[in-house]
Amino acid sequence: GLTGVLNKFFNSTSDGVTIGRNAVSWGDDDKTSIHEGIHYLQQVRYGTLSFYINTADDYLSYRGGIIYGMKGSMEYEANEWAGLHSNQDVMDHPGYR
């Protein structure tokens, strides 16, 4: 399905996705629904278009899931709130426009 394609493309094992201001997650993992819920709140904070432009830029600039370990990125923030960090930060994110 769509999520399988997205997971393969983004090299992710996530069981959720946020499309527009709709967060969807499945399975028994509450952390995934928290992660996707934070993305919803980020869209409220930054605006949906800005959120997706920055997210697309992150995924195109930092491949292989490295964005999840970049302190200051939206993925890092979502993981932090969900309790998904391994305390192994890769680097600081340069920030968003």
N, C-alpha and C positions, 0 to 999 in steps of 0.2 A: 504494500500500500504506500500511500504518500509518505507516511512517517518513516517507513523503511528506507525509501529513497533519500529523504532528508538526512536520516541518521548516517547512511553510507556516504553521502556527499560531504557532510560536515564532520565525518569521522567521530560520531557521537553515539553513545548508548542511551541517550535520554529517552524517556517515555512520556514526552509531552511536547506541546508546541503552542505558541501564541500567534494567532493570526488576527490581525486587526486588534481590537480590544477584547478579543475572546481567547481565554486561556483554556486549553484542553490537556488533561493528563490522564493516564490510566495505569492500572496495576496497583500493587499494595504499598508503593513507596510514597509516603506523605511529603518527602523532601522535594520530589519532582513537582507536585502541585504548588508547593510554596515557591519554588524557583520560577515557575511559569506565572504565578500570581505577582511576583516582583516585576516581571517584564510588563505585565499589565499596568502596574503602578508607575513604571518608568515611562510608559507611553503617556500616561496622564501628566506626569511631570514635564517631559521634554516635548510632547506632541508625537502623534503616531508617525507622521512622515519623517521627522527628525530621528526618531527611534530606529526606523527601518533603514534609513540612509546610513546611520552610524553602525548599525548591526551588519549590514551588507559590507561596508568598508572594513570592519573588523575581520569578518570571515574571509574576505578576499586578500587582506593584508597579512593576516596571521593564520596560517593554515595548521592543520593537525591538532586542533583543539587547544593550542597555546593560549588563546584569548581567555580561557577559563582561569588561567593562572596569572593573568596580568592585573595587578592591583590597580583599581580605578576604572576598569572596564565594566560595562553593564552586565556581562556574563559573570564576572567576578563578584559583583554586588549581589546578583541573584543567588549565586552559590553560597555566598557568605551568610545571607539571611536564611537560606535553607539548611545550613550546617553541612555543606558538601565539600569543604576545603580540607586538603591534606596538609596544610601549613607549609607547602612547598611553592612559594611564589616564584614565578619565572622571572618577571621584571615588572616595572611600573608601566602602566598604560600612558601614552603621551597626552591623553585628554581628548575631548570632543570639541568640535567647532560650535 
